[in-house]
Amino acid sequence: MTSTPDRSAVIRDSLGVGIATGLYGTSFGAVAVTSGLTVAQTCVLSLVMFTGASQFALAGVLAAGGTPLAAGFTALLLGSRNTLYGLRVGPLLGWTGARRAAAAHLLIDEPTAMAVTRPTRSLARVGFLTTGVSIFVLWNLFTLLGAVAGEALGDPRTYGLDAAVGAAFLALAWPRLADRTNQVVAALAAAVALGLVPITAAGVPVLAAGGIALLAGVLSRRPDPTEIPEPPR
């Protein structure tokens, strides 16, 4: 019989995830300023958007010459997954009012994962908050450091940093490509994007590729192996 983890173990695990993820904000800061954003714009984006993949998507479209509107739609498309997280995490955490609204700002991949694997509501709240707050603080701090460093470097092409956006996306996607279904979806999305590059404006191929992934997710929805019964109210 598996023992129930204690509060200190959940905090320790959550801090480990939070620190590792928060440090990655350095990459976003550097990528964003080399994509044309100012240091201030980059920092505000991390504060108000705070969802890594969407932030990298916005910077990537801008770096490719896309319009701010296309960049915004791309970021919104990728960020829509957080809405689905909310449907699962909202009842699990059981918060209402201002606490629920504040928790929504922390609703990204890692805090969700550290909450849904807990056997009780109390531990789910500890995992969610510890992970979410640590990532938020460190992500914004290291976004600033990365942005300042990226601005000081000057023209990113001199150092090959113009390829950083693509590398960052690959790093985000790579752990999810162990699954055969994800490999097929990724291949189809890449094929659609590459086919649209010569005939559409910058940013449209990324939107189309995201649409392929979204459609595949809707059509092939499987039970979540981490799902636990909703705790009693």
C-alpha positions, 0 to 999 in steps of 0.5 A, a space after each residue: 500500500 502506497 503511503 500518503 506523502 506528507 506536507 514537507 515532501 510535497 513542498 520539496 518536490 514542488 520547489 524542485 519543479 518550480 526552481 527548474 522551470 523558473 530558471 528557464 525564464 532567462 531564455 525567454 527574456 533573451 529571446 524576446 528582446 532579440 525578437 524586437 521587444 524592449 526590456 520593459 515589454 518583455 517583463 510586462 509580458 511575463 507578469 501578465 501572460 505568464 504561460 511559457 509556451 504562449 510567450 515563446 510563441 508570441 516572440 517567435 511570430 514577431 521574430 519571423 516578421 509576423 504582425 502583433 495580431 498574428 502573434 497574439 492569436 498564436 499565443 492565445 491558441 497555445 494558452 487555451 489549454 489552460 482553460 481545460 486545466 481549470 475544469 479539472 483543477 477548479 473543483 479539486 482545489 475548491 477555492 472561490 472568489 478572490 482566491 480562485 481568481 488569483 489561482 487562475 493566474 498560476 494555472 499553467 502546466 507544472 502547478 496543475 501536474 503537482 496538484 492533480 497527483 495528490 490524494 487530498 485537497 489539502 496536499 493538492 493546494 500545497 502542491 499547486 501554490 508552492 509550484 505556482 508561486 515559485 515559478 512566478 517569482 523566479 520566471 519574472 526575475 530571470 526574464 528580467 536578467 535574460 532580457 537585460 543580457 539579450 539587449 547587451 548582446 546586440 544583433 542576435 545574428 552575430 551569435 546565432 541567437 536568431 535560432 533560439 526561438 526554434 530551439 526553445 520550442 523544440 525543448 518544450 515539445 521534446 519530452 512529449 514526443 515519446 508518445 506515438 500519437 504525439 509524434 504523428 500529430 507533430 509530424 502532421 502539424 510540421 507538414 502543414 506549417 512547412 506547406 503554408 510558409 511559401 504562400 501565407 504571411 508570417 505567423 499563419 503557419 504557426 496558427 495552422 499547426 496549432 489548429 492541427 494539434 488542437 483538433 487532434 486533441 479533441 478527436 483523440 481525447 483519452 482518460 487522464 491517467 493522473 486523474 483522482 476522484 474529486 475529494 468530498 466537499 
